[in-house]
């Protein structure tokens, strides 16, 4: 038995099922909607898009220590940090 699928999205589906892949898609869509509201983050969208494209051919997005996972996490959390910072001022 193989330990992982070569497609990252197939791997997500294998590990957490259809509900997991649906939640992942919702997370990405929620991020993209929030980034549209903050124009200064337009460059950071690429830190989400590039790991998503790279995850098509190889499972790297949810593996520990992967640069794709680090970029995805930082880019995903940045709008929330900026939103919190703007409400504190």
GROMACS elastic network, one bead per residue, 0.5 to 0.9 nm:
[ bonds ]
;  ai    aj funct       b0    kb
    1     4     6  0.88652   500
    2     5     6  0.72262   500
    4     7     6  0.85720   500
    4     8     6  0.87232   500
    4    10     6  0.89448   500
    4    11     6  0.62030   500
    4    14     6  0.85596   500
    4    59     6  0.78008   500
    5     8     6  0.68538   500
    5     9     6  0.85535   500
    5    10     6  0.62243   500
    5    11     6  0.50296   500
    5    12     6  0.88468   500
    5    14     6  0.80699   500
    5    58     6  0.80914   500
    5    59     6  0.72440   500
    6     9     6  0.87952   500
    6    10     6  0.76282   500
    6    11     6  0.72766   500
    6    55     6  0.88592   500
    6    56     6  0.80552   500
    6    57     6  0.60921   500
    6    58     6  0.50774   500
    6    59     6  0.60006   500
    7    10     6  0.52133   500
    7    11     6  0.61520   500
    7    12     6  0.87217   500
    7    55     6  0.65801   500
    7    56     6  0.51076   500
    7    57     6  0.50203   500
    7    58     6  0.52973   500
    7    59     6  0.58500   500
    8    12     6  0.62268   500
    8    13     6  0.86470   500
    8    52     6  0.88000   500
    8    54     6  0.85059   500
    8    56     6  0.55839   500
    8    57     6  0.68111   500
    8    58     6  0.56437   500
    8    60     6  0.68444   500
    8    61     6  0.71380   500
    8    62     6  0.83546   500
    9    13     6  0.62125   500
    9    14     6  0.85447   500
    9    21     6  0.73723   500
    9    55     6  0.70402   500
    9    56     6  0.66168   500
    9    59     6  0.77448   500
   10    14     6  0.60674   500
   10    15     6  0.86044   500
   10    21     6  0.88547   500
   10    56     6  0.86929   500
   10    59     6  0.88327   500
   11    15     6  0.61260   500
   11    16     6  0.85469   500
   11    59     6  0.69631   500
   12    15     6  0.52063   500
   12    16     6  0.59174   500
   12    17     6  0.70295   500
   12    18     6  0.86029   500
   12    20     6  0.70529   500
   12    21     6  0.62213   500
   12    24     6  0.88137   500
   12    59     6  0.87756   500
   12    62     6  0.85857   500
   13    16     6  0.55194   500
   13    18     6  0.57253   500
   13    19     6  0.82509   500
   13    20     6  0.67195   500
   13    21     6  0.57445   500
   14    17     6  0.56813   500
   14    18     6  0.84578   500
   15    20     6  0.82525   500
   16    19     6  0.70265   500
   16    21     6  0.72442   500
   17    20     6  0.53503   500
   17    21     6  0.65621   500
   17    22     6  0.87289   500
   18    21     6  0.52146   500
   18    22     6  0.60606   500
   18    23     6  0.85753   500
   19    22     6  0.50248   500
   19    23     6  0.61414   500
   19    24     6  0.85946   500
   20    23     6  0.50982   500
   20    24     6  0.61635   500
   20    25     6  0.86620   500
   21    25     6  0.61981   500
   21    26     6  0.86133   500
   22    25     6  0.51426   500
   22    26     6  0.62595   500
   22    27     6  0.87078   500
   23    27     6  0.61750   500
   23    28     6  0.87388   500
   24    27     6  0.50668   500
   24    28     6  0.63885   500
   24    29     6  0.86963   500
   25    28     6  0.52085   500
   25    29     6  0.61733   500
   25    30     6  0.85514   500
   26    29     6  0.50659   500
   26    30     6  0.59713   500
   26    31     6  0.85098   500
   27    30     6  0.51504   500
   27    31     6  0.62339   500
   27    32     6  0.87555   500
   28    31     6  0.51127   500
   28    32     6  0.62851   500
   28    33     6  0.87193   500
   28    48     6  0.83074   500
   28    76     6  0.85518   500
   29    32     6  0.51133   500
   29    33     6  0.61982   500
   29    34     6  0.86491   500
   30    33     6  0.51945   500
   30    34     6  0.62472   500
   30    35     6  0.86821   500
   31    34     6  0.51465   500
   31    35     6  0.61416   500
   31    36     6  0.87460   500
   31    45     6  0.89020   500
   31    76     6  0.66821   500
   31    79     6  0.81564   500
   32    35     6  0.51349   500
   32    36     6  0.63865   500
   32    45     6  0.75757   500
   33    36     6  0.53688   500
   33    37     6  0.70135   500
   34    37     6  0.53839   500
   34    38     6  0.69495   500
   34    79     6  0.72131   500
   34    80     6  0.88505   500
   35    38     6  0.51583   500
   35    39     6  0.69435   500
   35    40     6  0.85441   500
   35    41     6  0.62098   500
   35    42     6  0.69845   500
   35    44     6  0.86012   500
   35    45     6  0.74717   500
   35    79     6  0.68043   500
   36    39     6  0.62111   500
   36    41     6  0.81703   500
   36    42     6  0.77048   500
   37    41     6  0.89913   500
   38    41     6  0.58790   500
   38    42     6  0.77460   500
   38    79     6  0.77224   500
   38    83     6  0.89563   500
   39    42     6  0.57184   500
   40    43     6  0.75617   500
   40    44     6  0.86689   500
   41    44     6  0.52428   500
   41    45     6  0.68773   500
   41    78     6  0.85554   500
   41    79     6  0.75964   500
   42    45     6  0.55475   500
   42    46     6  0.78773   500
   43    46     6  0.59715   500
   43    47     6  0.77623   500
   44    47     6  0.52671   500
   44    48     6  0.71169   500
   44    49     6  0.89819   500
   44    75     6  0.59509   500
   44    76     6  0.87549   500
   44    78     6  0.85106   500
   45    48     6  0.52871   500
   45    49     6  0.61734   500
   45    50     6  0.86433   500
   45    75     6  0.72866   500
   45    76     6  0.88465   500
   46    50     6  0.57147   500
   46    51     6  0.84049   500
   46    75     6  0.86800   500
   47    50     6  0.58276   500
   47    51     6  0.68024   500
   47    52     6  0.89099   500
   47    68     6  0.82867   500
   47    71     6  0.56483   500
   47    72     6  0.60701   500
   47    74     6  0.83835   500
   47    75     6  0.59393   500
   47    76     6  0.86457   500
   48    51     6  0.58024   500
   48    52     6  0.63578   500
   48    53     6  0.89046   500
   48    68     6  0.86097   500
   48    71     6  0.70836   500
   48    72     6  0.51856   500
   48    73     6  0.84695   500
   48    75     6  0.63514   500
   48    76     6  0.72776   500
   49    52     6  0.50784   500
   49    53     6  0.62142   500
   49    54     6  0.86321   500
   49    72     6  0.85412   500
   50    53     6  0.51345   500
   50    54     6  0.61025   500
   50    55     6  0.84836   500
   50    68     6  0.80467   500
   50    72     6  0.88379   500
   51    55     6  0.59208   500
   51    56     6  0.88631   500
   51    60     6  0.79539   500
   51    61     6  0.64996   500
   51    67     6  0.86794   500
   51    68     6  0.50884   500
   51    69     6  0.74832   500
   51    71     6  0.75852   500
   51    72     6  0.66932   500
   52    55     6  0.51115   500
   52    56     6  0.69508   500
   52    61     6  0.74551   500
   52    68     6  0.84311   500
   52    72     6  0.84827   500
   53    56     6  0.55719   500
   53    57     6  0.79661   500
   54    57     6  0.60647   500
   54    58     6  0.65735   500
   54    59     6  0.82215   500
   54    60     6  0.76617   500
   54    61     6  0.82146   500
   54    68     6  0.81272   500
   55    58     6  0.51632   500
   55    59     6  0.54505   500
   55    60     6  0.59239   500
   55    61     6  0.60435   500
   55    68     6  0.84880   500
   56    59     6  0.74898   500
   58    61     6  0.85262   500
   59    62     6  0.72554   500
   59    63     6  0.73874   500
   60    63     6  0.54162   500
   60    64     6  0.84522   500
   60    66     6  0.61390   500
   60    67     6  0.81945   500
   60    68     6  0.63446   500
   60    69     6  0.69294   500
   61    64     6  0.85535   500
   61    66     6  0.70324   500
   61    67     6  0.83257   500
   61    68     6  0.54556   500
   61    70     6  0.85220   500
   61    72     6  0.76410   500
   62    66     6  0.77955   500
   62    68     6  0.82815   500
   62    69     6  0.59092   500
   63    66     6  0.58522   500
   63    68     6  0.87225   500
   63    69     6  0.68457   500
   64    67     6  0.88744   500
   64    69     6  0.72834   500
   64    70     6  0.87305   500
   65    68     6  0.85557   500
   65    69     6  0.71399   500
   65    70     6  0.72812   500
   66    69     6  0.52529   500
   66    70     6  0.65103   500
   66    71     6  0.88414   500
   67    70     6  0.50383   500
   67    71     6  0.61285   500
   67    72     6  0.84485   500
   68    71     6  0.52234   500
   68    72     6  0.60059   500
   68    73     6  0.85282   500
   69    72     6  0.51042   500
   69    73     6  0.60814   500
   69    74     6  0.86178   500
   70    73     6  0.52276   500
   70    74     6  0.61752   500
   70    75     6  0.84838   500
   71    74     6  0.53170   500
   71    75     6  0.59510   500
   71    76     6  0.83098   500
   72    75     6  0.53000   500
   72    76     6  0.59170   500
   72    77     6  0.86117   500
   73    76     6  0.51102   500
   73    77     6  0.61950   500
   73    78     6  0.86150   500
   74    77     6  0.53147   500
   74    78     6  0.60945   500
   75    78     6  0.53235   500
   75    79     6  0.76554   500
   76    79     6  0.68475   500
   76    80     6  0.79229   500
   77    80     6  0.54747   500
   77    81     6  0.63903   500
   77    82     6  0.88832   500
   78    81     6  0.51063   500
   78    82     6  0.62087   500
   78    83     6  0.85608   500
   79    82     6  0.51065   500
   79    83     6  0.60025   500
   79    84     6  0.85572   500
   80    83     6  0.50525   500
   80    84     6  0.61684   500
   80    85     6  0.85506   500
   81    84     6  0.51916   500
   81    85     6  0.61132   500
   81    86     6  0.86577   500
   82    86     6  0.61180   500
   82    87     6  0.86508   500
   83    86     6  0.52357   500
   83    87     6  0.63644   500
   83    88     6  0.88297   500
   84    87     6  0.52275   500
   84    88     6  0.63639   500
   85    88     6  0.52450   500
   85    89     6  0.66853   500
   86    89     6  0.54975   500
